[in-house]
Amino acid sequence: MASGVDTVSQNPAVKELKAFIRHQRDGRQVKKALAVKLSYQGHHYESITEILDVSIGAISKWKQAYQEHVSEQEGHNDDR
């Protein structure tokens, strides 16, 4: 039986964010991606703010930007 952690790690967004973090050199971009990844993994915004020393508003903004990025990518894939 798969655990909740296994299910979360199979989430396409988490996989994409992990790959981005692994290859990204800009620390600011890594911090943004890590915040979004942690939120997708079920961490509460309050705990992410403590871990990464960022504001809740920043996390919300970064997650929204990522979701817009995903929507744009899906739109491009639908055009094919």
All heavy atoms as an XYZ file, in Angstrom:
638
protein
N       0.847     -1.183      0.000
C       0.000      0.000      0.000
C       0.888      1.239      0.000
O       1.843      1.347      0.757
C      -0.900     -0.043      1.237
C      -1.856      1.124      1.313
S      -3.179      0.824      2.478
C      -2.503      1.520      3.951
N       0.582      2.216     -0.855
C       1.373      3.443     -0.959
C       1.028      4.395      0.174
O      -0.123      4.541      0.547
C       1.115      4.121     -2.297
N       2.047      5.031      0.699
C       1.804      6.013      1.758
C       1.468      7.357      1.145
O       1.653      7.580     -0.042
C       3.051      6.141      2.641
O       4.070      6.791      1.931
N       1.006      8.293      1.964
C       0.697      9.638      1.505
C       1.912     10.338      0.933
O       1.832     11.091     -0.020
N       3.083     10.059      1.504
C       4.309     10.671      1.012
C       4.608     10.176     -0.399
O       5.007     10.930     -1.270
C       5.496     10.381      1.969
C       6.807     10.863      1.371
C       5.258     11.000      3.322
N       4.413      8.874     -0.636
C       4.634      8.332     -1.975
C       3.707      8.990     -2.980
O       4.115      9.314     -4.092
C       4.418      6.815     -1.999
C       5.487      6.069     -1.223
O       6.574      6.630     -1.018
O       5.223      4.930     -0.816
N       2.449      9.200     -2.609
C       1.475      9.833     -3.487
C       1.890     11.261     -3.804
O       1.838     11.691     -4.954
C       0.071      9.822     -2.837
O      -0.271      8.473     -2.534
C      -0.960     10.420     -3.755
N       2.337     12.002     -2.807
C       2.756     13.390     -3.006
C       3.979     13.439     -3.909
O       4.067     14.277     -4.805
C       3.047     14.083     -1.648
C       3.733     15.412     -1.855
C       1.768     14.265     -0.868
N       4.930     12.535     -3.710
C       6.144     12.572     -4.523
C       5.864     12.201     -5.974
O       6.648     12.512     -6.853
C       7.223     11.654     -3.941
O       6.818     10.307     -4.021
N       4.727     11.559     -6.240
C       4.344     11.216     -7.603
C       3.592     12.349     -8.291
O       3.323     12.289     -9.485
C       3.476      9.945     -7.608
C       4.193      8.722     -7.084
C       5.469      8.414     -7.845
O       5.493      8.439     -9.071
N       6.539      8.139     -7.128
N       3.228     13.392     -7.550
C       2.541     14.543     -8.101
C       3.428     15.163     -9.183
O       4.591     15.467     -8.939
C       2.272     15.550     -6.972
C       1.571     16.800     -7.427
O       1.783     17.294     -8.517
N       0.734     17.319     -6.561
N       2.890     15.358    -10.402
C       3.707     15.933    -11.482
C       4.316     17.291    -11.134
O       5.443     17.590    -11.531
C       2.732     16.055    -12.651
C       1.617     15.128    -12.343
C       1.558     15.023    -10.845
N       3.586     18.106    -10.393
C       4.115     19.419    -10.007
C       5.329     19.258     -9.110
O       6.331     19.953     -9.284
C       3.034     20.237     -9.306
N       5.262     18.340     -8.156
C       6.384     18.121     -7.244
C       7.588     17.608     -8.023
O       8.714     18.064     -7.815
C       5.991     17.151     -6.103
C       7.199     16.763     -5.272
C       4.917     17.775     -5.218
N       7.361     16.688     -8.956
C       8.462     16.173     -9.772
C       9.110     17.286    -10.593
O      10.333     17.393    -10.664
C       7.955     15.075    -10.718
C       7.692     13.771    -10.045
C       7.275     12.751    -11.094
C       7.175     11.375    -10.519
N       6.842     10.365    -11.534
N       8.285     18.122    -11.211
C       8.812     19.221    -12.022
C       9.607     20.205    -11.164
O      10.690     20.653    -11.548
C       7.670     19.946    -12.741
C       8.136     21.104    -13.590
C       7.008     21.852    -14.273
O       5.915     21.986    -13.683
O       7.237     22.319    -15.399
N       9.068     20.531     -9.998
C       9.741     21.474     -9.109
C      11.055     20.901     -8.587
O      12.053     21.626     -8.483
C       8.816     21.876     -7.967
C       7.660     22.782     -8.399
C       6.539     22.761     -7.370
C       8.140     24.198     -8.650
N      11.090     19.611     -8.266
C      12.332     18.979     -7.821
C      13.404     19.090     -8.896
O      14.562     19.403     -8.611
C      12.097     17.498     -7.498
C      11.532     17.227     -6.146
C      11.429     15.713     -5.945
C      11.036     15.362     -4.556
N      10.983     13.898     -4.376
N      13.032     18.815    -10.138
C      13.987     18.903    -11.243
C      14.485     20.333    -11.415
O      15.679     20.568    -11.629
C      13.345     18.397    -12.538
N      13.573     21.294    -11.324
C      13.947     22.705    -11.442
C      14.947     23.079    -10.352
O      15.979     23.703    -10.621
C      12.694     23.585    -11.356
C      12.986     25.056    -11.402
C      13.166     25.693    -12.622
C      13.090     25.804    -10.240
C      13.451     27.059    -12.676
C      13.366     27.159    -10.279
C      13.543     27.787    -11.506
N      14.647     22.691     -9.121
C      15.506     23.020     -7.982
C      16.886     22.386     -8.164
O      17.914     23.013     -7.901
C      14.851     22.551     -6.663
C      13.619     23.429     -6.355
C      15.845     22.579     -5.506
C      12.702     22.858     -5.286
N      16.926     21.174     -8.634
C      18.188     20.444     -8.813
C      19.111     21.147     -9.814
O      20.328     21.137     -9.644
C      17.881     19.028     -9.293
C      19.033     18.081     -9.206
C      18.653     16.636     -9.520
N      17.390     16.248     -8.917
C      16.318     15.839     -9.620
N      16.350     15.751    -10.921
N      15.198     15.504     -8.998
N      18.535     21.772    -10.834
C      19.351     22.353    -11.897
C      19.491     23.878    -11.829
O      20.284     24.448    -12.563
C      18.775     21.951    -13.264
C      18.863     20.489    -13.491
N      17.793     19.643    -13.307
C      19.902     19.696    -13.842
C      18.161     18.408    -13.562
N      19.443     18.403    -13.880
N      18.752     24.516    -10.972
C      18.751     25.977    -10.887
C      19.957     26.475    -10.088
O      20.269     25.926     -9.037
C      17.451     26.461    -10.242
C      17.287     27.949    -10.131
C      17.417     28.681    -11.452
O      18.345     29.439    -11.634
N      16.493     28.455    -12.363
N      20.596     27.496    -10.575
C      21.764     28.086     -9.894
C      21.413     29.335     -9.084
O      22.138     29.706     -8.179
C      22.831     28.461    -10.927
C      23.356     27.294    -11.699
C      24.396     26.568    -10.890
N      24.931     25.462    -11.668
C      25.225     24.299    -11.148
N      25.053     24.083     -9.876
N      25.719     23.339    -11.898
N      20.311     30.001     -9.425
C      19.907     31.237     -8.750
C      19.196     30.891     -7.436
O      18.108     30.314     -7.437
C      18.985     32.041     -9.674
C      18.581     33.392     -9.099
O      18.705     33.604     -7.876
O      18.122     34.242     -9.885
N      19.805     31.245     -6.331
C      19.259     30.920     -5.017
C      17.864     31.474     -4.781
O      17.042     30.840     -4.104
N      17.575     32.631     -5.353
C      16.240     33.224     -5.180
C      15.179     32.368     -5.855
O      14.095     32.164     -5.310
C      16.211     34.642     -5.737
C      17.108     35.620     -4.976
C      17.251     36.907     -5.720
N      17.926     36.616     -6.994
C      18.303     37.513     -7.877
N      18.078     38.788     -7.648
N      18.911     37.167     -8.989
N      15.507     31.866     -7.044
C      14.563     31.019     -7.763
C      14.380     29.676     -7.056
O      13.287     29.128     -7.027
C      15.022     30.813     -9.215
C      15.060     32.091    -10.026
C      13.717     32.797    -10.086
O      12.690     32.164    -10.243
N      13.732     34.110     -9.947
N      15.450     29.162     -6.482
C      15.369     27.908     -5.730
C      14.456     28.088     -4.523
O      13.612     27.237     -4.238
C      16.774     27.432     -5.289
C      16.670     26.282     -4.297
C      17.596     27.022     -6.501
N      14.592     29.210     -3.833
C      13.761     29.470     -2.659
C      12.282     29.536     -3.045
O      11.426     28.965     -2.376
C      14.183     30.783     -1.981
C      13.478     31.053     -0.669
C      13.931     32.375     -0.075
C      14.786     32.143      1.121
N      15.071     33.370      1.879
N      11.980     30.191     -4.155
C      10.599     30.276     -4.633
C      10.055     28.889     -4.972
O       8.952     28.517     -4.555
C      10.509     31.171     -5.868
C      10.767     32.628     -5.602
C      10.777     33.424     -6.901
C      11.110     34.883     -6.662
N      11.092     35.648     -7.928
N      10.843     28.125     -5.732
C      10.406     26.791     -6.135
C      10.250     25.880     -4.923
O       9.304     25.079     -4.850
C      11.386     26.194     -7.130
N      11.143     25.992     -3.971
C      11.067     25.175     -2.762
C       9.814     25.501     -1.960
O       9.133     24.605     -1.450
C      12.326     25.382     -1.917
C      12.508     24.481     -0.714
C      12.419     23.012     -1.095
C      13.842     24.766     -0.045
N       9.478     26.778     -1.864
C       8.260     27.178     -1.151
C       7.025     26.578     -1.812
O       6.139     26.044     -1.137
C       8.148     28.707     -1.105
N       6.974     26.639     -3.131
C       5.828     26.087     -3.860
C       5.790     24.568     -3.696
O       4.733     23.980     -3.439
C       5.876     26.482     -5.355
C       4.786     25.793     -6.144
C       5.765     28.001     -5.500
N       6.944     23.923     -3.805
C       7.011     22.462     -3.659
C       6.531     22.043     -2.275
O       5.743     21.098     -2.139
C       8.431     21.971     -3.900
C       8.580     20.444     -3.787
C       9.956     19.991     -4.177
C      10.949     19.845     -3.127
N      10.849     19.060     -1.993
N       6.992     22.740     -1.246
C       6.569     22.407      0.111
C       5.061     22.565      0.282
O       4.415     21.748      0.949
C       7.317     23.275      1.130
C       8.796     22.942      1.323
C       9.478     24.033      2.145
C       8.973     21.584      1.963
N       4.486     23.587     -0.345
C       3.032     23.767     -0.232
C       2.300     22.623     -0.930
O       1.297     22.121     -0.420
C       2.593     25.128     -0.776
O       2.666     25.170     -2.177
N       2.804     22.178     -2.083
C       2.202     21.031     -2.770
C       2.363     19.739     -1.968
O       1.567     18.818     -2.105
C       2.805     20.842     -4.162
C       2.133     21.671     -5.226
C       2.763     22.786     -5.757
C       0.868     21.338     -5.701
C       2.149     23.556     -6.727
C       0.251     22.101     -6.666
C       0.894     23.203     -7.182
O       0.275     23.962     -8.139
N       3.381     19.683     -1.139
C       3.611     18.504     -0.317
C       2.799     18.529      0.978
O       2.922     17.639      1.796
C       5.097     18.354      0.000
C       5.910     17.975     -1.217
C       7.390     17.904     -0.940
O       7.958     18.777     -0.280
N       8.033     16.873     -1.456
N       1.978     19.567      1.145
C       1.069     19.609      2.287
C       1.535     20.421      3.476
O       0.858     20.449      4.497
N       2.662     21.085      3.355
C       3.126     21.931      4.459
C       2.271     23.194      4.508
O       1.913     23.751      3.478
C       4.597     22.320      4.267
C       5.526     21.164      4.368
N       6.062     20.743      5.561
C       6.006     20.328      3.418
C       6.839     19.697      5.336
N       6.819     19.429      4.041
N       1.956     23.631      5.703
C       1.177     24.852      5.887
C       2.062     26.063      5.606
O       3.271     26.030      5.855
C       0.623     24.932      7.309
C      -0.341     23.842      7.612
N      -1.641     23.848      7.163
C      -0.192     22.688      8.300
C      -2.262     22.759      7.570
N      -1.395     22.024      8.264
N       1.443     27.109      5.096
C       2.192     28.328      4.779
C       2.978     28.828      5.988
O       4.093     29.305      5.852
C       1.256     29.423      4.279
C       0.809     29.293      2.840
C       0.929     28.104      2.125
C       0.257     30.366      2.182
C       0.512     28.001      0.815
C      -0.166     30.276      0.855
C      -0.035     29.089      0.180
O      -0.448     29.002     -1.119
N       2.386     28.711      7.175
C       3.061     29.200      8.388
C       4.375     28.471      8.618
O       5.374     29.077      9.001
C       2.150     29.060      9.613
C       0.962     29.993      9.611
C      -0.205     29.515      8.725
O      -0.187     28.364      8.231
O      -1.133     30.321      8.520
N       4.397     27.163      8.383
C       5.649     26.421      8.587
C       6.661     26.756      7.486
O       7.868     26.824      7.746
C       5.398     24.913      8.661
O       4.911     24.404      7.446
N       6.182     26.989      6.266
C       7.082     27.355      5.174
C       7.727     28.710      5.460
O       8.915     28.902      5.210
C       6.339     27.369      3.820
C       5.806     25.969      3.500
C       7.257     27.865      2.703
C       4.849     25.928      2.307
N       6.944     29.639      6.010
C       7.507     30.958      6.331
C       8.627     30.833      7.358
O       9.631     31.539      7.259
C       6.440     31.945      6.850
O       5.891     31.453      8.068
C       5.360     32.185      5.833
N       8.452     29.935      8.318
C       9.488     29.739      9.335
C      10.722     29.056      8.749
O      11.852     29.424      9.071
C       8.935     28.912     10.497
C       7.912     29.662     11.319
C       7.351     28.823     12.454
O       8.024     27.869     12.888
O       6.236     29.120     12.899
N      10.511     28.078      7.880
C      11.627     27.335      7.288
C      12.455     28.220      6.364
O      13.683     28.224      6.422
C      11.110     26.105      6.514
C      10.468     25.090      7.476
C      12.226     25.446      5.705
C       9.655     24.009      6.772
N      11.780     28.973      5.489
C      12.471     29.727      4.441
C      12.601     31.220      4.722
O      13.204     31.940      3.931
C      11.746     29.530      3.100
C      11.705     28.099      2.577
C      10.903     28.031      1.286
C      13.109     27.564      2.362
N      12.004     31.677      5.815
C      12.050     33.093      6.176
C      11.498     33.975      5.053
O      12.152     34.901      4.571
C      13.479     33.514      6.545
C      13.522     34.865      7.246
O      12.524     35.226      7.911
O      14.545     35.563      7.121
N      10.287     33.631      4.616
C       9.572     34.394      3.590
C       8.173     34.701      4.124
O       7.726     34.102      5.093
C       9.478     33.616      2.255
C      10.859     33.378      1.682
C       8.741     32.300      2.426
N       7.483     35.618      3.460
C       6.143     35.978      3.916
C       5.093     35.041      3.308
O       5.319     34.420      2.267
C       5.816     37.415      3.526
O       5.648     37.517      2.126
N       3.950     34.972      3.958
C       2.834     34.182      3.436
C       2.400     34.743      2.089
O       2.096     33.992      1.156
C       1.668     34.159      4.447
C       2.058     33.317      5.662
C       0.398     33.622      3.803
C       1.049     33.315      6.792
N       2.392     36.070      1.965
C       2.016     36.697      0.694
C       2.939     36.294     -0.439
O       2.501     36.074     -1.565
N       4.236     36.177     -0.140
C       5.196     35.765     -1.170
C       4.911     34.334     -1.618
O       4.921     34.040     -2.815
C       6.621     35.888     -0.645
N       4.641     33.458     -0.676
C       4.346     32.060     -1.021
C       3.113     32.000     -1.910
O       3.099     31.313     -2.934
C       4.130     31.203      0.241
C       5.395     31.175      1.096
C       3.712     29.778     -0.142
C       5.175     30.637      2.497
N       2.081     32.722     -1.528
C       0.845     32.750     -2.306
C       1.092     33.254     -3.720
O       0.619     32.674     -4.707
C      -0.185     33.622     -1.596
O      -1.379     33.685     -2.322
N       1.864     34.319     -3.829
C       2.197     34.908     -5.134
C       2.991     33.919     -5.988
O       2.718     33.746     -7.176
C       2.999     36.193     -4.903
C       3.460     36.892     -6.144
C       4.227     38.151     -5.754
C       5.070     38.669     -6.892
N       5.902     39.803     -6.489
N       3.980     33.265     -5.399
C       4.816     32.315     -6.136
C       4.011     31.099     -6.577
O       4.187     30.613     -7.689
C       5.998     31.883     -5.289
C       6.924     33.003     -4.911
C       7.088     34.197     -5.568
C       7.786     33.044     -3.791
N       8.021     34.963     -4.910
C       8.463     34.294     -3.818
C       8.064     32.170     -2.744
C       9.403     34.657     -2.859
C       9.002     32.525     -1.790
C       9.660     33.763     -1.844
N       3.121     30.635     -5.704
C       2.303     29.473     -6.067
C       1.346     29.840     -7.206
O       1.162     29.064     -8.137
C       1.528     28.963     -4.851
C       0.839     27.644     -5.112
C       0.274     27.039     -3.847
C      -0.402     25.718     -4.134
N      -0.983     25.129     -2.935
N       0.763     31.021     -7.151
C      -0.123     31.477     -8.221
C       0.638     31.592     -9.540
O       0.147     31.175    -10.584
C      -0.762     32.807     -7.861
C      -1.719     33.317     -8.919
C      -2.366     34.639     -8.536
O      -2.144     35.169     -7.451
N      -3.177     35.167     -9.417
N       1.850     32.135     -9.489
C       2.665     32.264    -10.701
C       2.988     30.882    -11.274
O       2.939     30.683    -12.496
C       3.948     33.023    -10.395
N       3.286     29.922    -10.407
C       3.575     28.564    -10.879
C       2.332     27.947    -11.523
O       2.411     27.330    -12.582
C       4.085     27.679     -9.735
C       4.310     26.257    -10.193
C       5.389     25.950    -11.014
C       3.423     25.249     -9.854
C       5.589     24.659    -11.485
C       3.611     23.958    -10.318
C       4.693     23.666    -11.127
O       4.869     22.388    -11.592
N       1.171     28.133    -10.888
C      -0.069     27.585    -11.441
C      -0.385     28.205    -12.800
O      -0.853     27.512    -13.705
C      -1.220     27.784    -10.450
C      -1.076     26.902     -9.230
C      -2.030     27.252     -8.100
O      -2.516     28.376     -8.000
N      -2.277     26.288     -7.229
N      -0.114     29.488    -12.962
C      -0.306     30.144    -14.260
C       0.661     29.573    -15.295
O       0.289     29.348    -16.439
C      -0.139     31.658    -14.122
C      -1.275     32.309    -13.364
C      -1.028     33.778    -13.035
O       0.025     34.323    -13.440
O      -1.879     34.375    -12.353
N       1.887     29.314    -14.877
C       2.883     28.700    -15.762
C       2.394     27.332    -16.233
O       2.465     27.015    -17.422
C       4.216     28.565    -15.020
C       5.181     27.616    -15.642
N       5.917     27.921    -16.765
C       5.527     26.347    -15.301
C       6.675     26.880    -17.086
N       6.461     25.922    -16.207
N       1.877     26.533    -15.315
C       1.375     25.198    -15.656
C       0.193     25.311    -16.615
O       0.119     24.578    -17.607
C       0.984     24.413    -14.384
C       0.226     23.145    -14.732
C       2.227     24.085    -13.565
N      -0.712     26.244    -16.354
C      -1.874     26.437    -17.235
C      -1.438     26.831    -18.644
O      -1.999     26.344    -19.627
C      -2.808     27.511    -16.675
O      -3.394     27.065    -15.480
N      -0.440     27.710    -18.731
C       0.075     28.114    -20.042
C       0.684     26.927    -20.770
O       0.473     26.754    -21.969
C       1.129     29.217    -19.884
C       0.560     30.550    -19.502
C       1.638     31.593    -19.249
O       2.828     31.319    -19.545
O       1.294     32.674    -18.760
N       1.444     26.107    -20.043
C       2.062     24.931    -20.655
C       0.992     23.959    -21.153
O       1.124     23.404    -22.241
C       2.989     24.224    -19.655
C       4.194     25.031    -19.256
C       5.095     25.355    -20.442
O       5.152     24.646    -21.434
N       5.802     26.465    -20.340
N      -0.058     23.773    -20.370
C      -1.139     22.880    -20.771
C      -1.845     23.432    -22.004
O      -2.236     22.690    -22.891
C      -2.122     22.667    -19.629
C      -1.551     21.828    -18.517
C      -2.433     21.756    -17.287
O      -3.448     22.488    -17.203
O      -2.104     20.975    -16.371
N      -1.995     24.753    -22.077
C      -2.616     25.390    -23.243
C      -1.799     25.184    -24.490
O      -2.328     24.920    -25.561
N      -0.467     25.266    -24.345
C       0.413     25.033    -25.501
C       0.352     23.579    -25.949
O       0.398     23.288    -27.131
C       1.853     25.422    -25.180
C       2.063     26.896    -25.045
N       1.871     27.774    -26.076
C       2.451     27.641    -23.979
C       2.126     29.002    -25.664
N       2.475     28.957    -24.386
N       0.240     22.668    -24.986
C       0.148     21.253    -25.327
C      -1.171     20.923    -26.009
O      -1.232     20.049    -26.859
C       0.314     20.376    -24.091
C       1.742     20.403    -23.552
O       2.676     20.751    -24.270
N       1.911     20.059    -22.297
N      -2.250     21.638    -25.663
C      -3.561     21.416    -26.285
C      -3.563     21.868    -27.741
O      -4.329     21.383    -28.549
C      -4.662     22.162    -25.523
C      -4.931     21.556    -24.162
O      -4.495     20.401    -23.917
O      -5.556     22.229    -23.312
N      -2.690     22.830    -28.072
C      -2.629     23.354    -29.440
C      -1.994     22.370    -30.419
O      -2.126     22.505    -31.612
C      -1.824     24.662    -29.473
C      -2.524     25.784    -28.751
O      -3.759     25.677    -28.542
O      -1.859     26.765    -28.380
N      -1.312     21.389    -29.898
C      -0.588     20.428    -30.761
C      -1.483     19.324    -31.242
O      -2.420     18.918    -30.794
C       0.594     19.819    -30.010
C       1.607     20.888    -29.715
C       2.772     20.319    -28.998
N       3.628     21.430    -28.611
C       4.613     21.335    -27.777
N       4.910     20.210    -27.229
N       5.335     22.373    -27.484
